Each structure stands twice: as structure tokens, then as C-alpha cells.
Amino acid sequence: MTESFDIEDRVEAGTAEPGAYDREVEALLFAAAGPLSLTDLTRRLPEGADVEGALAALAARYEGRGVTLACVAGRWRFQTAEDLAWLMTEERQEPRRLSRAAQETLAIIAYHQPVTRAEIEAIRGVQASRGTLDVLLELSLVRMRGRRRTPGRPVTYGTTDGFLEHFGMASLADLPGAAEMKAAGLLSLDLPPDFSTPDPMAQQHDEDPLEDGETPQFHTDYLGEEAPP
């Protein structure tokens, strides 16, 4: 019979009585970084201390309370009562940081919408990496708007109401201009005098809306993979 069963039997039999070292064992278990075995407890207490008796008394004392004494893999510890585990569960949203590529892609979409994948790549000067638009779509910062009236009818992208809410803007007209971004250190001061930021409110919407029930697969429209035969 193991040590834990010996102590549990004493509790069930009602023979677990307060001993001389209950408080010492309670203090050791409370302050320990992890569960303690009988050997650990015995080594810390005076020779001849009834550690098993103290554990049995503590188990009986804490039975039915919010915190109970439990034996896990031959070691003892205080833990939350099993029926109260739901109190320890907390749901919270962890902020998700956008990668530099995602930030640049989001900025291009915000200022150049409606914009296609090819146009995003042309403006950034690099090929789109897998998953960049996936993240923005998943976070509901951008959406698929429609299809451009050009050969191939590529999907166009734009921002969402969630984008405006996230950045605290009433409309796209509130997007910062070149002067504001220079003042914030987001643009170089050496830009040409005639440099200006695009106005998404003035963009020509040369696109057709997505047809009812049409949900283009992102990996096909954004990554340019060929459709299966």
C-alpha cells in the first residue's frame, strides 16, 4: 500500500487527528514551488515528526473546502477543488501583432482601394508572401470587394468597417495625409515636393460586385496558383 493510500485510509476511517506538526507541514506545502513528497517533508521537520499524521489531519481539515490537499504522483500539494475549476478559467483576447509585410499590405489597400493582388505587389516591389492577405482577411480588416473589369477579372480588395473601428476613424477621409505622416515620422522628409498620398475616396471603382454566393478562394486569387483542371 502506498503512502498516499495510508493517509487517505486514515482520513476515511476518521482517525486523522490534529498533530504537533500540522501547521509546519501546512506552511511547507503552501510555500513550496511544487508538490512535496513524504521524504521532502520529513527532511525539513525534526526527527520523529509524524508527517503522515499531519498530512492526514490536513486532508481531513481541508475536505470539502475551496482548496484541498491532494496527492499527485506520490507528492502532496494544495490545489483548487475540482468542482471549482470553472472559476479559474478566464477568456481573453490576445492582441495579434501584424508583420511588417501585413502592415504595408494593409496600408496599400487602405489608400489604393479597390486594388488587386498584382497592384499590391507592384506598389510594394516584392512578390506577395503566403498568408499575408489571409491574416488581414481573418482579422476582418480587409475584404474582397469585387472583380476588376479587365482580362482575367482579378479580385479587388478594400478595407472594412472593422478597419475604421480599429483605427478610430469615421470614414476613409480620415486617413492621414502626407503632411501628417511626415510629422509623425512615418515618411521621409526628403520626398519630392509634389508627393501626395492617394485619396481612396476619389478612386474609380472600375469593378463589378461579387456574384451572389461567390466566395473566391484566397490562395487562388492572391497567390496566383493555377486552378485545378
C-alpha positions as CSV (number, residue, x, y, z in Angstrom):
1,M,0.0,0.0,0.0
2,T,1.4,3.4,-0.9
3,E,1.9,6.3,1.4
4,S,-1.0,8.3,-0.2
5,F,-3.4,5.4,0.4
6,D,-2.2,5.0,4.0
7,I,-3.1,8.7,4.7
8,E,-6.4,8.6,2.7
9,D,-7.4,5.5,4.7
10,R,-6.8,7.3,8.0
11,V,-8.9,10.2,6.8
12,E,-11.8,7.9,5.7
13,A,-11.5,6.0,9.0
14,G,-11.8,9.2,11.0
15,T,-8.5,8.6,12.8
16,A,-6.8,11.7,11.3
17,E,-6.4,13.9,14.4
18,P,-4.6,17.2,14.8
19,G,-0.9,16.6,15.5
20,A,2.1,18.5,16.6
21,Y,3.3,19.4,13.1
22,D,0.2,20.1,11.2
23,R,1.0,23.8,11.0
24,E,4.6,23.2,9.9
25,V,3.5,20.8,7.1
26,E,0.8,23.2,6.0
27,A,3.3,26.0,5.8
28,L,5.8,23.9,3.8
29,L,3.2,22.8,1.3
30,F,1.8,26.4,1.0
31,A,5.2,27.9,0.3
32,A,6.6,25.1,-1.9
33,A,7.1,25.8,-5.6
34,G,5.8,22.3,-6.4
35,P,4.4,19.2,-4.8
36,L,6.4,17.7,-1.9
37,S,6.9,14.0,-1.1
38,L,6.9,12.5,2.4
39,T,10.7,12.4,2.2
40,D,10.9,16.1,1.4
41,L,8.7,16.9,4.3
42,T,10.4,14.6,6.7
43,R,13.8,16.1,5.8
44,R,12.6,19.6,6.8
45,L,11.0,18.6,10.1
46,P,12.6,17.5,13.4
47,E,13.4,13.8,13.7
48,G,10.5,11.7,14.7
49,A,7.8,14.1,13.4
50,D,4.6,12.3,12.4
51,V,4.4,13.6,8.9
52,E,1.8,11.1,7.8
53,G,-0.4,12.1,10.7
54,A,-0.1,15.7,9.9
55,L,-1.0,15.1,6.2
56,A,-4.0,13.0,7.2
57,A,-5.2,15.7,9.6
58,L,-4.7,18.4,6.9
59,A,-6.6,16.3,4.3
60,A,-9.5,15.9,6.7
61,R,-9.4,19.6,7.7
62,Y,-9.5,20.8,4.0
63,E,-12.0,18.2,2.8
64,G,-15.0,19.9,1.1
65,R,-13.3,23.4,1.1
66,G,-12.3,25.5,-1.8
67,V,-8.7,24.4,-1.5
68,T,-8.0,20.7,-0.9
69,L,-4.9,18.6,-0.1
70,A,-4.2,16.2,-3.0
71,C,-1.5,13.6,-3.7
72,V,-0.2,13.7,-7.3
73,A,2.4,11.1,-8.3
74,G,3.3,10.4,-4.7
75,R,3.7,14.1,-3.9
76,W,1.5,16.4,-1.9
77,R,0.2,19.8,-2.7
78,F,-2.7,22.2,-2.1
79,Q,-5.0,22.7,-5.1
80,T,-8.3,24.2,-6.1
81,A,-11.3,21.9,-5.5
82,E,-12.2,20.1,-8.7
83,D,-15.8,21.3,-8.7
84,L,-14.5,24.9,-8.6
85,A,-12.1,24.7,-11.6
86,W,-14.5,26.7,-13.7
87,L,-13.7,29.8,-11.6
88,M,-10.1,29.6,-12.7
89,T,-11.0,29.8,-16.4
90,E,-10.5,33.2,-18.0
91,E,-11.2,34.0,-21.6
92,R,-9.3,37.0,-23.0
93,Q,-8.3,38.2,-26.4
94,E,-4.6,38.4,-27.0
95,P,-3.5,41.2,-29.3
96,R,-2.2,40.0,-32.6
97,R,0.7,41.9,-34.0
98,L,0.8,42.4,-37.7
99,S,4.0,41.6,-39.5
100,R,5.7,44.4,-41.5
101,A,4.5,42.8,-44.7
102,A,0.9,42.8,-43.4
103,Q,1.2,46.4,-42.3
104,E,2.5,47.5,-45.7
105,T,-0.2,45.5,-47.5
106,L,-2.9,46.9,-45.3
107,A,-1.7,50.5,-45.9
108,I,-1.6,49.9,-49.7
109,I,-5.2,48.5,-49.6
110,A,-6.4,51.4,-47.5
111,Y,-5.0,54.1,-49.8
112,H,-5.4,52.4,-53.2
113,Q,-8.7,50.5,-52.8
114,P,-10.1,48.9,-54.8
115,V,-6.8,47.2,-55.5
116,T,-5.8,43.8,-56.9
117,R,-3.1,41.4,-55.8
118,A,-0.9,42.3,-58.8
119,E,-1.2,46.0,-58.0
120,I,-0.3,45.4,-54.3
121,E,2.8,43.6,-55.5
122,A,3.7,46.3,-58.0
123,I,3.5,49.0,-55.3
124,R,5.4,47.1,-52.7
125,G,8.0,46.0,-55.2
126,V,8.1,42.4,-53.9
127,Q,6.1,39.3,-54.5
128,A,3.4,38.6,-52.0
129,S,4.2,36.1,-49.3
130,R,1.9,33.3,-48.5
131,G,-0.6,34.2,-45.8
132,T,-0.2,38.0,-45.7
133,L,-3.7,38.7,-47.0
134,D,-5.0,35.6,-45.2
135,V,-4.2,37.3,-41.9
136,L,-5.9,40.6,-42.9
137,L,-9.0,38.8,-44.1
138,E,-9.1,36.7,-40.9
139,L,-8.9,39.8,-38.7
140,S,-11.7,41.4,-40.8
141,L,-9.5,44.4,-41.6
142,V,-9.9,43.8,-45.4
143,R,-12.5,42.2,-47.6
144,M,-12.9,41.0,-51.2
145,R,-14.9,43.8,-52.9
146,G,-15.5,42.6,-56.4
147,R,-13.8,41.8,-59.7
148,R,-11.9,44.3,-61.8
149,R,-13.3,44.9,-65.4
150,T,-10.0,43.7,-67.0
151,P,-8.9,40.5,-68.6
152,G,-8.9,37.7,-66.1
153,R,-11.3,39.7,-63.9
154,P,-9.0,39.7,-60.8
155,V,-10.5,40.1,-57.3
156,T,-10.2,43.5,-55.8
157,Y,-9.7,44.2,-52.1
158,G,-10.7,47.0,-49.8
159,T,-10.9,47.8,-46.1
160,T,-13.9,47.0,-43.8
161,D,-15.9,48.8,-41.2
162,G,-13.8,46.8,-38.7
163,F,-10.7,48.6,-40.1
164,L,-12.2,52.0,-39.4
165,E,-13.3,50.9,-35.9
166,H,-9.8,49.5,-35.1
167,F,-8.1,52.8,-36.0
168,G,-10.8,55.0,-34.7
169,M,-11.8,56.7,-38.0
170,A,-15.3,57.8,-39.0
171,S,-14.5,57.2,-42.7
172,L,-11.6,56.7,-45.2
173,A,-11.5,60.5,-45.5
174,D,-9.8,60.5,-42.0
175,L,-6.8,58.6,-43.3
176,P,-3.7,60.7,-42.6
177,G,-2.2,62.7,-45.4
178,A,1.5,63.2,-46.4
179,A,2.0,66.2,-44.0
180,E,0.5,64.2,-41.0
181,M,2.7,61.2,-41.7
182,K,5.8,63.3,-42.1
183,A,5.0,65.0,-38.7
184,A,4.6,61.5,-37.2
185,G,8.0,60.4,-38.6
186,L,6.3,57.8,-40.9
187,L,7.5,59.4,-44.1
188,S,10.9,60.7,-45.1
189,L,11.4,64.5,-45.2
190,D,13.3,64.1,-48.4
191,L,10.3,63.2,-50.5
192,P,9.7,65.1,-53.7
193,P,7.6,68.3,-53.2
194,D,4.8,67.0,-55.4
195,F,4.4,63.8,-53.4
196,S,0.9,63.1,-52.2
197,T,-1.0,60.2,-50.7
198,P,-3.7,58.6,-52.8
199,D,-7.2,59.5,-52.0
200,P,-9.3,56.3,-51.7
201,M,-12.5,58.4,-51.8
202,A,-11.6,59.6,-55.3
203,Q,-10.6,56.2,-56.8
204,Q,-12.5,55.0,-59.8
205,H,-14.5,51.9,-58.9
206,D,-13.9,50.0,-62.2
207,E,-15.1,46.8,-60.8
208,D,-18.2,44.5,-60.7
209,P,-19.5,43.3,-57.4
210,L,-19.0,39.6,-56.5
211,E,-21.9,37.5,-57.6
212,D,-24.3,36.1,-55.1
213,G,-22.8,33.1,-53.4
214,E,-19.4,33.7,-54.9
215,T,-16.6,33.3,-52.4
216,P,-13.3,33.1,-54.3
217,Q,-10.6,31.1,-52.7
218,F,-7.9,33.4,-51.4
219,H,-5.0,31.1,-52.3
220,T,-6.2,31.2,-55.9
221,D,-6.8,34.9,-56.2
222,Y,-3.9,36.1,-54.2
223,L,-1.1,33.7,-54.7
224,G,-1.8,33.2,-58.4
225,E,-2.0,29.4,-58.2
226,E,-3.5,27.8,-61.3
227,A,-6.9,26.4,-60.8
228,P,-7.1,22.6,-61.0
229,P,-8.2,21.2,-64.4
